[in-house]
Amino acid sequence: MSEYIKIKQGLNLQLMGEATKNVVMIPIPETFAIKPDDFISLSPKLLVKEGETLLSGSPLFYDKNNEKVQISSPVSGEVIEIRRGNKRAITEIRILADRTIKYLQFEKSNPNLLNKDAIIEKLLLSGIWPFIRQRPYGIIANPTDVPKSIFISAFDTNPLAPDYDFILANQKINFQTGLDALNKLTSGKIHLNIKANATISTTFIQAQNVQINKIAGPHPAGNIGTQIHHIDPINKGDIVWYINPQDVIIIGKLFNDGIFDAHRTIAVTGSQIKNPKYYSIPIGTAIKNLINDAGLKNGENRIISGSVLSGYQIPDNGYLGFYDSQITVIPEGNHFEFMGWLAPGFNKFSISRTFFSWLTPDKKHLLTTNTHGEERPFVMTGQYEKVFPMDIYPVQLLKSILIEDIDMMEKLGIYEVVEEDFALCELVCTSKIKSQEIIRQGLAMMRKEFG
């Protein structure tokens, strides 16, 4: 039975630079890159070498910890460079792409006529399996596990996030095929969560073999962690899988067309972009052509793969992250503000009433990376609770991680969260605590302890 969930705690961060709703097709960029660091806890074992030619769907490397899980090339072309970092750890596999993508052919099939093992095998061989991730830990799902449910968030409430209703408007057939395949992987339900009180694409509203839930409220209402917590909470020993709706389309194309089509529609956004827009481009694309086409404003800018809340910085000649559907560009904040918070703040944003942004909640702001101070003593302020919509004590959980109290971490809900669930806490924190880093440290500690 469908559920209606209303989130009260949270915050919608209104920023300038939202993408206009038209998808631009540009020539395939020259280079693409897959970065093993995008896959938490994965230990890569190379299957290619420099100079080798690939098809889209050809395996690049597999996980030493689970050899069945492999990552495949999103394009056809030649491996031109394998970059390594400290201790010769692989940081990037760069591919010089063909002008026209050639695909490794897999057998077309109807997932309704296949059993669970056959579907899993097909997803593993094609390299599509890594799109399916799990809670707890936010890592690639283990194909031998049986999740109690699968979650798909059909909307994203992050600042300037792409609109999935717009992106997937004409993808009903592939989306349904992807859902049919996923339906064989769990003994529980597939929860397709849509935004309440909004116009919803028929791709979502007419989906079959799913439970459609309506979610209302501010960010992080669109986060998977928030939705799982309110619909099917995770206890110790539970496993829930989740996947991005665009990646459900990739699964659908595998079964309908027999190819690994890694195209994803991404939004190039932010106040430092002249013409924010959408692009249809394969995963791992070089962002330079996209930034140049959308137009970059003068000044010192920060380019982020993902959202401003939980994305990570990349150089202007860098590559889009494997799981990201958004590029955000905002000004660097490495400048001194005269008088700081004492100066009149008519155009400044604040979650408190220090400035006047509370009078105009729908006003779009131009924010920089300036943190307005450095790390300070970690004190109880009640700020976290105003933006954290889970029945968890966020400050106490962070402190239990800092003192490495594993029993207390379990009691306080470590299994239900990942970094993005604490992004707003980090934004509003007076003490400038790097909450997201602490949460990942805690999750790594739990995996080391319990495997």
C-alpha positions as CSV (number, residue, x, y, z in Angstrom):
1,M,0.0,0.0,0.0
2,S,1.3,3.4,-1.0
3,E,2.5,5.7,1.8
4,Y,2.4,9.5,2.2
5,I,5.4,10.9,4.1
6,K,5.7,14.5,5.1
7,I,9.2,15.7,6.1
8,K,9.2,18.7,8.4
9,Q,12.9,19.1,9.3
10,G,15.2,20.2,6.5
11,L,16.2,23.1,4.4
12,N,15.8,24.1,0.7
13,L,18.9,25.9,-0.3
14,Q,17.9,28.2,-3.2
15,L,20.8,29.0,-5.5
16,M,21.2,30.9,-8.7
17,G,22.0,28.9,-11.9
18,E,19.2,26.4,-12.4
19,A,19.4,24.5,-15.8
20,T,16.8,25.4,-18.4
21,K,14.7,22.4,-19.5
22,N,16.1,21.6,-22.9
23,V,18.6,18.8,-23.6
24,V,21.6,19.7,-25.7
25,M,23.3,17.2,-27.8
26,I,27.0,17.9,-28.4
27,P,29.7,15.8,-30.1
28,I,31.2,13.0,-28.0
29,P,34.1,14.4,-26.0
30,E,37.6,13.1,-26.9
31,T,38.3,11.5,-23.6
32,F,36.5,9.7,-20.8
33,A,37.7,8.4,-17.4
34,I,36.6,5.9,-14.9
35,K,37.9,6.6,-11.3
36,P,38.1,3.7,-8.9
37,D,37.8,6.1,-6.0
38,D,34.1,6.7,-7.0
39,F,33.4,3.2,-5.7
40,I,33.7,3.1,-1.9
41,S,35.7,0.1,-0.5
42,L,36.4,-1.3,-4.0
43,S,39.9,-2.6,-4.6
44,P,40.5,-2.6,-8.4
45,K,42.3,-5.3,-10.4
46,L,43.0,-4.2,-13.9
47,L,41.8,-6.1,-16.9
48,V,43.1,-3.7,-19.6
49,K,46.4,-2.1,-20.5
50,E,47.4,1.1,-22.3
51,G,46.8,0.9,-26.1
52,E,44.1,-1.7,-25.8
53,T,40.9,-1.1,-27.8
54,L,37.5,-1.4,-26.1
55,L,33.8,-1.5,-26.9
56,S,31.2,0.1,-24.7
57,G,30.5,-2.7,-22.1
58,S,34.1,-4.1,-22.2
59,P,35.4,-4.8,-18.7
60,L,38.0,-2.4,-17.3
61,F,38.7,-3.8,-13.8
62,Y,37.0,-6.0,-11.2
63,D,36.8,-5.8,-7.4
64,K,39.5,-7.9,-5.7
65,N,37.1,-8.4,-2.7
66,N,34.3,-9.7,-5.0
67,E,35.6,-10.8,-8.3
68,K,32.2,-11.0,-9.9
69,V,31.7,-7.3,-9.7
70,Q,33.4,-5.6,-12.6
71,I,33.4,-2.0,-14.0
72,S,32.9,-1.7,-17.8
73,S,33.9,1.0,-20.3
74,P,31.1,3.6,-20.9
75,V,32.3,4.2,-24.5
76,S,34.3,2.5,-27.2
77,G,37.8,3.6,-28.0
78,E,41.4,3.2,-26.9
79,V,42.9,3.1,-23.4
80,I,45.4,6.0,-23.5
81,E,46.5,6.3,-19.9
82,I,46.3,4.5,-16.6
83,R,47.0,7.0,-13.9
84,R,48.3,6.0,-10.5
85,G,48.7,7.8,-7.2
86,N,50.3,6.9,-3.9
87,K,51.6,3.4,-3.6
88,R,50.7,3.0,-7.3
89,A,47.0,3.0,-6.5
90,I,44.9,3.4,-9.7
91,T,43.3,6.8,-9.8
92,E,42.0,7.0,-13.4
93,I,41.6,4.9,-16.5
94,R,41.4,7.3,-19.4
95,I,39.9,6.3,-22.8
96,L,40.2,8.1,-26.1
97,A,36.6,7.7,-27.4
98,D,35.5,6.8,-30.9
99,R,33.4,9.5,-32.6
100,T,30.6,6.9,-32.9
101,I,30.2,4.5,-30.0
102,K,30.4,0.8,-30.7
103,Y,28.7,-1.6,-28.3
104,L,29.6,-5.0,-27.0
105,Q,26.5,-7.1,-27.8
106,F,24.6,-9.0,-25.1
107,E,21.6,-11.2,-25.7
108,K,18.3,-9.4,-25.7
109,S,15.8,-10.9,-23.2
110,N,12.6,-10.3,-21.3
111,P,13.4,-10.2,-17.6
112,N,10.0,-11.5,-16.8
113,L,11.0,-14.8,-18.4
114,L,14.3,-15.1,-16.5
115,N,15.1,-16.2,-13.0
116,K,16.9,-14.2,-10.4
117,D,20.3,-15.8,-11.1
118,A,20.1,-15.2,-14.8
119,I,19.4,-11.5,-14.3
120,I,22.2,-11.1,-11.8
121,E,24.6,-12.8,-14.2
122,K,23.6,-10.5,-17.0
123,L,24.0,-7.4,-14.9
124,L,27.4,-8.6,-13.7
125,L,28.8,-9.5,-17.1
126,S,27.7,-6.2,-18.6
127,G,29.3,-4.1,-15.8
128,I,25.9,-2.6,-14.9
129,W,25.8,-4.2,-11.5
130,P,27.8,-1.4,-9.8
131,F,24.8,1.0,-10.3
132,I,23.0,-1.0,-7.6
133,R,24.2,0.1,-4.1
134,Q,23.2,-0.9,-0.6
135,R,22.5,0.5,2.8
136,P,24.2,0.2,5.2
137,Y,27.5,1.7,4.1
138,G,26.5,3.1,0.7
139,I,28.7,0.6,-1.2
140,I,28.1,-1.5,-4.3
141,A,25.6,-4.2,-3.5
142,N,26.7,-7.8,-3.0
143,P,25.0,-9.9,-5.6
144,T,24.8,-12.9,-3.2
145,D,22.7,-10.9,-0.7
146,V,18.9,-10.7,-0.6
147,P,17.7,-7.2,0.1
148,K,14.5,-6.7,2.1
149,S,13.5,-4.0,-0.4
150,I,14.8,-1.8,-3.2
151,F,14.4,2.0,-3.2
152,I,14.3,4.4,-6.2
153,S,14.0,8.2,-5.5
154,A,12.3,9.7,-8.5
155,F,13.2,13.2,-7.4
156,D,16.2,15.1,-6.1
157,T,15.9,17.9,-3.6
158,N,19.6,18.9,-3.7
159,P,20.3,22.5,-4.8
160,L,20.0,22.9,-8.6
161,A,19.5,19.1,-8.9
162,P,18.3,17.7,-12.3
163,D,14.6,17.2,-12.8
164,Y,14.0,13.5,-13.3
165,D,10.4,14.0,-14.4
166,F,11.7,16.1,-17.3
167,I,14.7,13.8,-18.1
168,L,12.7,10.5,-18.1
169,A,9.5,11.8,-19.6
170,N,9.9,9.6,-22.8
171,Q,11.6,6.5,-21.2
172,K,8.5,4.6,-20.1
173,I,9.4,1.3,-21.8
174,N,13.0,1.1,-20.8
175,F,12.2,2.2,-17.3
176,Q,9.5,-0.5,-16.9
177,T,11.9,-3.2,-18.2
178,G,14.5,-2.1,-15.7
179,L,11.9,-2.3,-12.9
180,D,10.9,-5.8,-14.1
181,A,14.5,-6.9,-13.8
182,L,14.9,-5.4,-10.3
183,N,11.7,-7.0,-9.1
184,K,13.3,-10.4,-9.5
185,L,16.2,-9.4,-7.1
186,T,14.2,-8.9,-3.9
187,S,11.7,-10.8,-1.9
188,G,10.3,-7.5,-0.7
189,K,9.0,-4.4,-2.4
190,I,10.4,-1.9,-4.9
191,H,9.6,1.5,-3.4
192,L,9.4,4.2,-6.2
193,N,9.2,7.5,-4.3
194,I,7.8,10.5,-6.0
195,K,7.4,14.1,-5.0
196,A,4.0,14.9,-3.5
197,N,1.9,17.8,-4.8
198,A,3.8,18.0,-8.1
199,T,3.2,17.1,-11.7
200,I,4.7,13.7,-12.2
201,S,5.8,12.0,-15.4
202,T,3.8,9.1,-16.6
203,T,7.0,7.1,-16.6
204,F,6.8,7.1,-12.9
205,I,3.1,7.4,-12.1
206,Q,2.2,4.5,-14.4
207,A,5.1,2.2,-13.3
208,Q,4.1,-1.4,-12.5
209,N,5.5,-3.9,-10.0
210,V,6.4,-1.1,-7.6
211,Q,4.9,0.6,-4.5
212,I,4.6,4.3,-5.3
213,N,5.1,6.5,-2.3
214,K,4.6,10.3,-2.1
215,I,7.1,12.3,-0.2
216,A,6.6,16.0,0.8
217,G,8.9,18.4,2.5
218,P,12.2,20.3,2.1
219,H,15.6,18.8,1.4
220,P,16.6,16.1,2.2
221,A,13.2,14.6,1.4
222,G,14.7,13.4,-1.9
223,N,17.6,11.6,-0.2
224,I,17.4,7.8,-0.2
225,G,18.5,7.7,3.4
226,T,15.5,9.8,4.5
227,Q,13.1,7.8,2.5
228,I,14.3,4.4,3.8
229,H,14.2,5.7,7.4
230,H,10.5,6.7,7.1
231,I,9.3,3.8,5.0
232,D,11.4,0.7,5.7
233,P,14.0,1.4,8.4
234,I,17.3,-0.5,8.6
235,N,18.1,-2.5,11.7
236,K,21.2,-4.5,12.4
237,G,21.5,-7.2,9.8
238,D,19.1,-5.6,7.3
239,I,20.1,-4.8,3.8
240,V,18.3,-2.4,1.4
241,W,19.4,-1.7,-2.1
242,Y,18.9,1.5,-4.0
243,I,19.5,2.8,-7.6
244,N,19.2,6.1,-9.4
245,P,16.2,6.3,-11.8
246,Q,18.4,7.1,-14.8
247,D,20.4,3.9,-14.1
248,V,17.1,1.9,-14.2
249,I,16.9,3.0,-17.8
250,I,20.4,1.6,-18.4
251,I,19.3,-1.7,-17.1
252,G,16.2,-1.6,-19.3
253,K,18.3,-0.9,-22.4
254,L,20.5,-3.9,-21.6
255,F,17.5,-6.2,-21.7
256,N,15.6,-4.5,-24.6
257,D,18.6,-3.6,-26.9
258,G,21.3,-5.9,-25.7
259,I,23.8,-3.1,-25.0
260,F,25.4,-1.2,-22.2
261,D,24.3,2.3,-23.1
262,A,25.9,4.5,-20.5
263,H,24.3,7.7,-21.6
264,R,23.0,9.9,-18.8
265,T,21.3,13.3,-18.9
266,I,23.2,15.7,-16.6
267,A,22.6,19.2,-15.6
268,V,25.4,21.8,-15.8
269,T,24.4,24.4,-13.2
270,G,25.5,27.1,-10.9
271,S,25.8,30.9,-10.6
272,Q,29.1,30.9,-12.5
273,I,27.6,29.2,-15.6
274,K,26.3,31.7,-18.2
275,N,23.7,29.3,-19.8
276,P,22.9,26.4,-17.4
277,K,21.4,23.5,-19.4
278,Y,21.1,19.7,-19.7
279,Y,23.3,17.5,-21.7
280,S,23.0,13.9,-22.8
281,I,26.4,12.3,-22.5
282,P,28.0,9.0,-21.4
283,I,29.2,8.5,-17.9
284,G,32.7,9.6,-17.0
285,T,32.8,12.4,-19.6
286,A,35.4,15.1,-19.7
287,I,33.7,18.2,-18.4
288,K,35.7,20.7,-20.4
289,N,33.5,20.7,-23.5
290,L,30.4,20.9,-21.4
291,I,31.7,23.9,-19.4
292,N,32.8,25.7,-22.5
293,D,29.5,25.1,-24.3
294,A,27.4,26.3,-21.3
295,G,29.8,29.3,-20.8
296,L,32.0,29.9,-17.7
297,K,32.0,33.3,-16.1
298,N,35.2,35.1,-15.3
299,G,36.8,34.8,-11.9
300,E,38.1,32.1,-9.6
301,N,35.6,29.3,-9.7
302,R,35.1,25.9,-8.0
303,I,33.8,23.1,-10.2
304,I,31.9,20.4,-8.4
305,S,31.0,16.9,-9.6
306,G,27.6,16.6,-7.9
307,S,25.7,19.0,-5.7
308,V,27.2,21.8,-3.6
309,L,26.2,19.9,-0.5
310,S,27.8,16.5,-1.0
311,G,29.7,16.7,-4.3
312,Y,33.5,16.9,-4.7
313,Q,35.8,19.4,-6.4
314,I,37.3,18.5,-9.8
315,P,39.6,20.5,-12.0
316,D,38.4,22.2,-15.2
317,N,40.0,19.4,-17.2
318,G,38.5,16.7,-14.9
319,Y,35.8,14.1,-15.4
320,L,32.3,13.6,-14.1
321,G,31.9,11.2,-11.2
322,F,30.4,7.7,-11.9
323,Y,27.3,8.3,-9.9
324,D,26.8,12.0,-10.5
325,S,24.1,13.6,-12.7
326,Q,25.1,17.2,-12.1
327,I,28.0,19.6,-12.4
328,T,27.8,22.8,-10.2
329,V,30.1,25.8,-10.6
330,I,30.2,28.5,-7.9
331,P,32.7,31.2,-7.0
332,E,35.6,30.4,-4.7
333,G,35.3,32.1,-1.3
334,N,39.0,32.6,-0.6
335,H,38.6,36.3,0.1
336,F,38.3,38.4,3.2
337,E,34.9,40.0,4.0
338,F,35.2,43.3,5.7
339,M,33.6,43.2,9.1
340,G,32.4,39.6,8.5
341,W,29.1,38.8,10.1
342,L,28.9,42.3,11.6
343,A,28.3,43.9,8.2
344,P,24.7,44.4,7.1
345,G,23.5,41.3,5.4
346,F,20.5,42.2,3.2
347,N,21.7,39.8,0.4
348,K,23.3,37.1,2.7
349,F,21.9,33.7,3.4
350,S,21.5,32.4,6.9
351,I,19.5,29.6,8.5
352,S,19.1,31.8,11.6
353,R,17.8,35.3,11.7
354,T,21.3,36.8,11.8
355,F,20.5,38.2,8.3
356,F,17.3,38.9,6.5
357,S,17.1,35.8,4.2
358,W,14.3,34.4,6.3
359,L,12.0,37.2,5.1
360,T,12.4,36.0,1.4
361,P,12.5,32.1,1.6
362,D,12.1,31.8,-2.2
363,K,14.9,34.2,-3.1
364,K,17.8,32.6,-5.0
365,H,21.2,33.3,-3.6
366,L,24.7,33.6,-4.9
367,L,26.9,31.7,-2.5
368,T,30.6,31.1,-2.5
369,T,32.7,28.4,-0.8
370,N,33.6,30.7,2.0
371,T,33.1,28.9,5.3
372,H,33.1,32.2,7.4
373,G,35.4,30.8,10.0
374,E,37.4,27.7,10.9
375,E,36.7,24.7,13.0
376,R,35.7,25.4,16.6
377,P,34.8,23.4,19.7
378,F,31.9,21.0,19.0
379,V,29.0,22.3,21.1
380,M,25.3,21.5,21.4
381,T,23.3,24.2,19.6
382,G,20.2,22.4,18.3
383,Q,21.0,23.4,14.7
384,Y,21.5,19.9,13.5
385,E,18.1,18.8,14.7
386,K,16.4,21.5,12.7
387,V,17.6,20.1,9.4
388,F,18.0,16.4,10.2
389,P,14.6,14.5,9.6
390,M,15.5,11.2,11.1
391,D,14.7,9.8,14.5
392,I,18.5,9.8,15.3
393,Y,20.5,12.1,17.5
394,P,23.0,13.5,15.0
395,V,25.5,15.2,17.4
396,Q,25.7,12.2,19.7
397,L,26.2,9.9,16.7
398,L,29.1,12.0,15.5
399,K,30.7,12.1,18.9
400,S,30.4,8.3,19.3
401,I,32.3,8.0,16.0
402,L,35.0,10.4,17.2
403,I,35.6,8.3,20.4
404,E,35.3,5.0,18.4
405,D,32.5,3.6,20.5
406,I,31.1,1.0,18.2
407,D,28.3,-0.2,20.5
408,M,27.0,3.4,20.8
409,M,27.3,3.9,17.1
410,E,25.0,1.0,16.5
411,K,22.5,2.2,19.1
412,L,22.5,5.7,17.6
413,G,21.7,4.5,14.0
414,I,25.0,4.4,12.1
415,Y,23.5,1.7,9.7
416,E,20.9,4.2,8.4
417,V,23.2,7.0,7.3
418,V,25.9,7.9,4.8
419,E,27.7,11.2,4.1
420,E,24.9,12.9,2.2
421,D,22.5,12.5,5.1
422,F,24.7,14.9,7.1
423,A,25.3,17.4,4.4
424,L,22.8,19.9,5.8
425,C,24.2,19.5,9.3
426,E,27.6,20.4,7.9
427,L,26.2,23.4,6.1
428,V,24.5,24.9,9.2
429,C,27.2,23.9,11.7
430,T,28.4,26.9,13.8
431,S,31.5,24.8,14.8
432,K,32.4,24.1,11.1
433,I,32.6,20.4,11.9
434,K,33.2,18.2,8.8
435,S,30.3,15.9,9.6
436,Q,30.4,14.0,6.3
437,E,34.0,13.0,6.7
438,I,33.3,11.8,10.2
439,I,30.3,9.7,9.1
440,R,32.5,7.9,6.4
441,Q,35.1,7.2,9.1
442,G,32.4,5.7,11.2
443,L,31.1,3.5,8.4
444,A,34.6,2.3,7.5
445,M,35.1,1.4,11.2
446,M,31.9,-0.6,11.2
447,R,32.9,-2.5,8.0
448,K,36.3,-3.3,9.4
449,E,34.8,-4.6,12.6
450,F,31.9,-6.6,11.2
451,G,32.9,-7.2,7.5
